[in-house]
Amino acid sequence: MNPDGRFYFRRPDHPGGLCHDDRGHSHEGGTDPGLATKFIGSPSPFPDLRSDLPYFNAVMVVTTRGIMEAQDITSGEFVPLGPVSGADALLIIRNIQEQLKL
């Protein structure tokens, strides 16, 4: 955590990278190879996230599973390269743990 109270991931460990780390986990705690390509070719629901970005599919997996959500609710932006607060990082980790229990 930085003095400003925010947790900054170092590239490639930004929110998009964090999403990428979780994309292969299924609800059973194993891996689901279908998740790696599930959203390829889908339109992006986020105005700041192009569907041709390497981490697009991973962002879609974690947002549709409720692990992460748009950072700016009013604009709907995901802000994949922005900072993540320490509290939000802990919430994301907790959500991942909950998904792995199912």
Backbone hydrogen bonds in HBPLUS format (Angstrom, degrees):
<---DONOR---> <-ACCEPTOR-->    atom                        ^
c    i                          cat <-CA-CA->   ^        H-A-AA   ^      H-
h    n   atom  resd res      DA  || num        DHA   H-A  angle D-A-AA Bond
n    s   type  num  typ     dist DA aas  dist angle  dist       angle   num
A0002-ASN N   A0006-ARG O   2.93 MM   4  5.58 174.4  1.93 150.6 152.5     1
A0005-GLY N   A0002-ASN O   2.84 MM   3  5.50 158.3  1.89 127.4 130.0     2
A0007-PHE N   A0084-VAL O   3.02 MM  77  5.45 129.1  2.28 125.8 139.0     3
A0084-VAL N   A0007-PHE O   3.11 MM  77  5.45 144.5  2.24 162.9 167.8     4
A0013-ASP N   A0010-ARG O   2.39 MM   3  5.03 134.9  1.58 139.8 140.3     5
A0017-GLY N   A0014-HIS O   2.75 MM   3  4.97 117.8  2.13 107.1 124.3     6
A0018-LEU N   A0014-HIS O   2.78 MM   4  6.08 153.4  1.85 158.8 167.9     7
A0019-CYS N   A0015-PRO O   2.96 MM   4  6.19 155.7  2.01 147.5 153.2     8
A0016-GLY N   A0080-PRO O   3.05 MM  64  4.75 153.9  2.12 140.5 133.3     9
A0020-HIS N   A0016-GLY O   3.07 MM   4  6.28 154.8  2.14 138.6 145.6    10
A0021-ASP N   A0017-GLY O   3.09 MM   4  6.40 142.1  2.24 144.0 152.8    11
A0022-ASP N   A0019-CYS O   3.03 MM   3  5.49 139.7  2.20 110.3 120.8    12
A0025-HIS N   A0022-ASP O   3.25 MM   3  5.98 173.6  2.25 130.1 132.0    13
A0032-ASP N   A0024-GLY O   3.01 MM   8  5.65 144.6  2.14 139.0 149.6    14
A0026-SER N   A0030-GLY O   2.98 MM   4  5.50 157.1  2.03 128.4 132.8    15
A0029-GLY N   A0026-SER O   3.13 MM   3  5.44 165.9  2.15 111.7 115.3    16
A0035-LEU N   A0032-ASP O   3.00 MM   3  5.73 155.8  2.06 123.5 129.5    17
A0036-ALA N   A0033-PRO O   3.37 MM   3  5.75 144.8  2.50 105.9 113.7    18
A0037-THR N   A0034-GLY O   3.34 MM   3  5.85 157.3  2.40 110.1 115.8    19
A0040-ILE N   A0037-THR O   3.26 MM   3  5.42 163.1  2.29 111.0 116.1    20
A0042-SER N   A0039-PHE O   2.99 MM   3  5.31 160.9  2.03 133.4 133.8    21
A0049-LEU N   A0046-PHE O   3.28 MM   3  5.39 165.4  2.31 115.4 115.0    22
A0053-LEU N   A0050-ARG O   3.33 MM   3  5.78 168.7  2.34 115.8 117.0    23
A0056-PHE N   A0053-LEU O   3.12 MM   3  5.27 169.0  2.13 113.5 116.5    24
A0059-VAL N   A0055-TYR O   2.97 MM   4  6.23 158.1  2.02 156.1 162.1    25
A0060-MET N   A0056-PHE O   2.98 MM   4  6.26 161.2  2.02 155.5 160.7    26
A0061-VAL N   A0057-ASN O   2.95 MM   4  6.22 152.4  2.03 148.3 155.9    27
A0062-VAL N   A0058-ALA O   3.10 MM   4  6.38 169.6  2.11 155.1 156.0    28
A0063-THR N   A0059-VAL O   2.93 MM   4  6.05 150.6  2.02 149.1 157.8    29
A0064-THR N   A0060-MET O   2.95 MM   4  5.90 161.1  1.98 145.6 150.8    30
A0065-ARG N   A0061-VAL O   3.15 MM   4  6.18 135.6  2.35 138.5 149.5    31
A0067-ILE N   A0062-VAL O   2.86 MM   5  5.08 140.2  2.02 161.9 167.1    32
A0068-MET N   A0062-VAL O   3.24 MM   6  5.70 158.2  2.30 120.7 122.5    33
A0066-GLY N   A0063-THR O   3.23 MM   3  5.11 159.6  2.28  99.0 105.0    34
A0071-GLN N   A0077-GLU O   3.07 MM   6  6.26 118.9  2.46 134.3 149.4    35
A0072-ASP N   A0077-GLU O   3.15 MM   5  5.27 177.2  2.15 157.4 157.0    36
A0076-GLY N   A0072-ASP O   2.74 MM   4  5.53 137.7  1.91 149.5 163.3    37
A0082-GLY N   A0079-VAL O   3.18 MM   3  5.32 167.4  2.20 112.5 115.6    38
A0089-ALA N   A0085-SER O   2.87 MM   4  6.17 156.0  1.93 153.3 160.4    39
A0090-LEU N   A0086-GLY O   3.01 MM   4  6.28 156.2  2.07 147.3 153.1    40
A0091-LEU N   A0087-ALA O   2.99 MM   4  6.25 152.0  2.07 144.7 152.8    41
A0092-ILE N   A0088-ASP O   2.89 MM   4  6.13 155.8  1.95 150.3 156.4    42
A0093-ILE N   A0089-ALA O   3.01 MM   4  6.27 160.2  2.05 147.8 152.9    43
A0094-ARG N   A0090-LEU O   2.91 MM   4  6.14 157.0  1.96 145.5 152.2    44
A0095-ASN N   A0091-LEU O   2.86 MM   4  6.12 156.4  1.91 148.3 154.8    45
A0096-ILE N   A0092-ILE O   2.93 MM   4  6.23 152.2  2.01 149.0 156.5    46
A0097-GLN N   A0093-ILE O   2.97 MM   4  6.26 160.2  2.01 150.3 155.4    47
A0098-GLU N   A0094-ARG O   2.93 MM   4  6.22 156.4  1.99 151.0 157.4    48
A0099-GLN N   A0095-ASN O   2.97 MM   4  6.20 155.3  2.04 146.2 152.6    49
A0100-LEU N   A0096-ILE O   3.00 MM   4  6.27 151.7  2.08 150.0 157.6    50
A0101-LYS N   A0097-GLN O   3.18 MM   4  6.44 130.0  2.44 139.7 152.1    51
A0101-LYS N   A0098-GLU O   3.20 MM   3  5.21 137.7  2.39  96.0 107.6    52
A0102-LEU N   A0099-GLN O   3.32 MM   3  5.53 140.1  2.49 100.5 110.2    53
